[in-house]
Amino acid sequence: MTIYYRETTFQQRKYLFELVERLGNVSEACRRAKVSRKTYYHWNPRYEKDGIDGLREPRSHAVHNPRTIDPQIERRIIELRREHPNWGKKRIAQWIWKENGWKRVVAIETVRNVLNRHGMWNNGRRKKKRKNRGTTADSPNKTINIDLCFVHAKEVHEQNFSAFFPSTSAPQ
């Protein structure tokens, strides 16, 4: 359960503890400093341990970079990229997963970050594959572009082409 304490400045905390020493009453000092008693009791162990310096902004006790990649995996990413320069981030990540029993020990974007850190990632965008727009020639009227479209017809109608081709006789 997280307990919320209204953010206070170093000057407010210092004033609060000076008031407590002068008045001898925590409740009255908190009222005058406009700080809750919970805030006082939150900062009191630090004040008792370190004095006025304990009231300064606390140092973080958290691990500063908990998601640092394992150096062994980082070396393996670099090895795979050198062995297979055409493999991308996804393929390298999947290969490492396979080596570790399909356990996702590294994210795909982490592979990209590692490669980028070691100068092995091309930051440029991929070239788009161009559609085939036909064959071009060095002079006009030398190219033919044909688009074919097959449409399934439900009925077949006979056409009379005798007007176009007089040698053929039209069915009567």
N, C-alpha and C positions, 0 to 999 in steps of 0.2 A: 504494500500500500504506500503510495506516494503522499507525503504531507506537503501542502503548499505553504510557503512562507512568502509574504509580500516582499518584494525586492527592496532592500535598504542599502543606503550608501555607507561607506566607511565612517563618514562624519556623523551620521545618525546613530550608528552602533556605538561609536566612541562617546557621544553625548549621553546615550542611554546608560552605559556603564559608569560614567562619571556621576550621573544623577543617582544611580543605585548606591554608589559609595557615599555620596553626600547626604542623601535622604535616609538610606537604610531601609527603604520600602520599595520592593520590586513593583508592586501594582501601581503605586503613585508615579514611579519613574517611567514606567511603560506608558501611562496615561499622558504624562507631560511630553514624552518623546514621540507620542503617537505611533507606538509600536505595540504589537500584541505580546502577551506574556509568553506565548509559544515561541515567538521569535527570540525573546530574551533567553529562554531555556535552551533554545537551539544553539545560540552563540556562546552561552556561558561556559561550556567545557573548553572551548577554544580560548576564551579569555583567561580562564584559570590556568591553562597549560602554557600559553604563549604571551599573556598580557595583551597590551594594546595591539601588538603586531598580529595576534591571532584573530583580530577583527577585520583584517584586510581580506580581500577576495580570496577564497580558498583555492588551493591548487587542486587540480583534477586528480582523482585517484584512479580514474579509468585507464585501461590500457590505451595508449595513444593511437595505435593502429592495429586493432584486433583482426583486421581482415588481410593482413600481410600474407602474400602467397608463400608457400613452402619453397625454399631455395632449390630443393631437389626437383620439384615440378617445374620451376622456372627454367632450370638447366635443360630439362627434358623438352620443354617447348622450343627452346633455341636449337637443340639438337635436331628435332623433327623438322624445323623450318630449314635448317641447313641441308638435311638429307633430302627433303622434298620441297624445293622452293616454290612449287606451284600449288601447294596445299594452302588453303585459307584457314581462317581462325576456327571455323566450325569443324573442319576436318581434323585439325590438330587437337581440338578439344575432345572430339569423339574418340580419337585414337588413344588419348590419355585416359579417358573413361574406360575404354576397352581394356587397357593395361591394368587398371585398378578394379577389375570386376564390375564394370559398368556403374561404379560409384562416381557421382559427379563431384570430383575433387577440385575442379576448376571450371569457372564460367566461360562462356564463349567470348564475352567482352573482356574478361581478364586476359585471355590469350592475346587479344588485340593490343591491350595495354602493355603487356610484356614485350611483344614484338615491336611496338612503337618506342618503348623505352630503350630498346637495343638497336634502334635504327633499321629494323627489318620489316617494317610495315609501310606500304605505299599509301600515303595520305590522300593521293589523288583519287578522283572518282574513276570507276571503271568506264571504259569506253563502251558506249551503247552499240549493240549489234545493229547494223543497218539492215533494213529490209532489202531484199533483192528487187531493184527497180528496173530490171531488164539489162540487156547488154547494150553498151554504148559503143559507137564506132567513131572513127575519125572524120567521117563525112556524112552529110544528111542522107536520109532514106536508106540507111544501112541497118537499122534496127527494127525489130518487131517485138512488141510486147503483146502477149496474149493472156487474157484472163478467161479461164474456163469456169463455167458454172453449170452443174448438172442438176436439172430439175426433173423429178420423177412425175410423169404425167399419169393421170388416172385413166384417161381415154386417149385413143389414138384416132385422129381425124385424117381422112384422105384429102389431099389438096389437089386441085386441078392446076397444073403448071403448063397447060397447053399454050397459054398466051405467051409464056416465056420461052418454051421449047416447042416450036411447031412440028418438029419431026415426031414427037410422041403423041399418041392419041389419048384423049381423055376417056376415062371409063364412062359408059353410058348408063 
